[in-house]
Each structure stands twice: as structure tokens, then as C-alpha cells.
Amino acid sequence: MELKTFLVEYISKLDCTNNMISSLKKRITEDYIKTQLVNRTNKNSKMMLIFGIAAVVISLQGSVATPICIFLFALGFAKWKNWLGW
């Protein structure tokens, strides 16, 4: 009878521990996903800022070569900062 009681308590504690671990895993996963979304949003905002600045400079310049150089510079800078994810 003692062994049966011990095993029942042991299994109930294992179930409780399993539930706690599952809950923690769910919270960690949700927090990780939220963090990744915030990072992606920040990267997109930075890219929009760079392309906005490039658009202003392009609109101020009449030459064809200048906008291409600015675009390539902005693209290279974004790749260097790893904002594009490639």
C-alpha cells in the first residue's frame, strides 16, 4: 500500500512539473516571437529611413549616376548592418 501511495504522489508531482515546464516553454516562445517581431519592425523602420533620405537626395539631384550610387550605398550599408536579413 505504501508503494502505491508513493507512486501516486510521485506521478502527480511529475505531472505538476511537466505542466510548469510546458507553461514556461509557452511563455518563452511567445516572448521570443514578440522580440523577433520588434527587431524586424525596427529593421524595416531603419530601411524606410535610409530609402527616404535617398529619395530626398535623388529628388535634389538631376544626374542619373548620383541616385544609382546613393541607392547602392544605402543597400550596401543596410547589408553591412544586417538589416535585410540576408
Secondary structure, 3 states (H helix, E strand, C coil): CHHHHHHHHHHHHHHHHHHHHHHHHHHHHHHHHHHHHHHHHHHHHHHHHHHHHHHHHHHHCCCCHHHHHHHHHHHHHHHHCCCCCC
